Amino acid sequence: MKTTRNRRQKRRFTLRHLLRGGKSSDKYILLSCPEFEQTVDALISQDGPVSVNGAPVEGDFHRANASTAALTAENKQYLKFLKEIGIDVEKSPDAVSNPDNQRHYLRKINNFETEHFYRGYINWSSYGDKSPDIRMNANTTIRLRGAKVVFFLYLTFNEPNAKPLIDQLLFLNSLSHYGIDELNIVLPYFPVGTMERIVGEGEIPTAHSLAQILNSIPEAATKNSIYIFDIHALCSRFFFHSNARPVLLSMMPEYMNHITKNYPEATNLNIIVFPDDGAKKRFDNLLPPGTKKITCAKTRKGADRIIKIESGMEYLNPLPEGKAVNLFLIDDLVQTGGSVLETFDGINREIASIPGADKVNYISIITHSVFPDPAKLDNFFSDRKGKARIHKLITTNTRPLQVASMVEKYGPERIEVIDISKAITTIFTNHMDQTYITPYIIN
């Protein structure tokens, strides 16, 4: 009798909640494709004290209020969950003790909250014919009406293990039906940003086409906001209209903080390198006053591209004694790495005769590490006789699957990853802080 009464009370509460508008607080509901689940966890961690199912917790909030020791083959609810996400325990018995599966289950059964955020849950399952079977849990669904939602969207065309684009778009197209007030789409990497114009007839400007698809996502009570980090072509902002409002972000503040913290001026000479005048126009206004900069220029000699230092040579001739010299080439994305290598090779040739030039550190800072051909990344760290050797690649997790495999292969001493979660936390918890929003920095 008591169980039946509790169920009735829960149903009455749910109905009242929906009729009132479903607005229990002004917290953002965080929803995500699987690739950005760890980024969402980082947001929760950074936003101060965490509560799980209404109780404050300390330490590893993933496992709070539920012991992984109980997640065994005897736990019928856990086994049912594994079946829901497409895992056959009989064929894959190790899946029961897999930490990722355990964390996934705890995300479903626990309600994680902080001052500004509530972590929602989505089960990205499929039917037998591989068509999507997408479901939210009850606690997430109840909170949606009248809510502010932040959804992390990952669009990729070359990673077979990533959640398909169509699955995420199907989900986003349905959110407005749940009566949300505000939809914020965090699209860290706009994957077709390099194809934003037509040079010859017959070409398809896929950046414009993909933007139109995002424009068609039904808006909530207000226009949908789309947050993109270091978009390749700034003019692409005008592709977004109708239901979408673009917010262009830059990781440049995080890069400068990283350099200041890890390469102190007392023992380092730090110089920002622009591979061409276009990069200078794009990033120069984002740098703090007094930043030392080198700008390179490209000229063609037959089929060859000759790269020379156009300005900033005075910082390298002479080279200071007693300090490490670090050249940081900053760019929005890298496909093959050819431009980065050519630029550093050009600088290396020009300073070769200067004493101490062999001790200069060449470091590449790239927001989006694409590298569709993994072999191209090998060229970054291989010894190339008579040419510059890349000492380190500093990148972000806007492409989480790719970056994770890169770190696994080359190690953190070669590849440093700066998490985008700090910037996103700042944006949604302190609206007066315009640090990462590009137009405000430029103006």
C-alpha positions, 0 to 999 in steps of 0.5 A: 500500500505504501509503495502504491501511495508513493507512486501516486504522490510522485505522479501528482507532483510530476503533473503539478510540476508540468502545469506550473511550467516545470521551473524549479530553479534557474539552473542550466540543465546540462545535456551532452552527446557521449563525446563531451560527457567528461567536459560536462563532468568538469563543469559540474566539478568547477562550479563549486559544491556538488550535491547528489540526490539533494545531499552534499558530497565531497571527492569523486562525485561520479561515484557519490551516493552509489558504490561501484562495489555494488555494480556487479553481475548480481545487480539486476538494475545495472545489468538491465541498464547495460542491455539498454545501452546495447551491451551483451553481458554474456558476450562481454562479461568485462563490461560489468566492471568497466569504469566507463559503464559504471560512471554512465550508470551512476549518471543515470540514477543520480541527480548531480547539481551545483549552484548553476547546473543540473546534469541531465541524462540521455540514453543514446541507444539504437534499435536492432536496425541501428536507427536511433532510440534516444531517451531521457530519464524521468528526472531530466524530462520533468525539469525541462519545461521552462528550463534553460538548456545547454547542449554539447554538440559534436559534429564529425565526419571522419570518426566512426566511433562518434555519435552520428550527426543525425542522432544529435540533430534529431534530439535537438529538433525535439527539445522545443516540444518539451517547453524549454525556455532557452537552448544554448548549443555549445559546438566547440568545433565547426567541422566544415569551417574551411569550406565557406566559399565557392571558388569555382562553379560546381563546388558546394559551400558545406559551411553554409549548408551545415549552418542552414541545418543548425538554423532550422532547429526549432527555437525555444522561447528565444533564439537558440544561441550557438557557441563556437570556439575559434571558427576558421572563417570569421565571416561564417557568423553571417551564415547563422540566422533565423532560429540561431544566434552565433556567439564566437569564442576564442581560447586565446585567453587560456593560451596566454594564461597557460604560457604565463603560468608554465613559462615564466618570464624570469626564465623564458623569452616567450614569442608569439608567431603568426604564420602570415598576415592573415593570422596576425589580423585575426589574433593580434587584437586578442593578445595582451599589450606588450606581447612579443610577436613575430609575423612571417610572410610567404612568397612563391618561387616556382612550386616552392613556398618561401617563408621569411620573418617579416617583423619581430626579428629583433627578438631573436638577434641576438638571442638572450643568455640564461633564458629559454627561447620559446616560439609559440605558433598559434592557429585555429586548426591544423589538418596536416600540419604542413603550414606549421612545419613550413613556418618553423622551418623558415624561421629556423633557416633565418636564425641558423647563424645566430649563436644559440639558435639550436636551443630555440623551442618550437611549440605549436598551439592549435585549438582544433587538432583535426589530423585526418591522417594520423601519419601526418602528426608523426612529422611533427615530432620526428627528427628532420635533418636540418629542419625545425623540430616541433618540441610540443603541441598544445591543443584543446579537447574540442575534438575529444576522441582525436585528442585522447588518441593523440595523448595516448600515442605521444604522451602528455610530455609531447601533447598538452591539452587545455580543457574548454570547460573553464571557458564554458563555465565562465560564460554560463555562470558570469554573464558580465565576463566577456573574456572569451567572447571574441567581438568584445575582446576586439572592440 
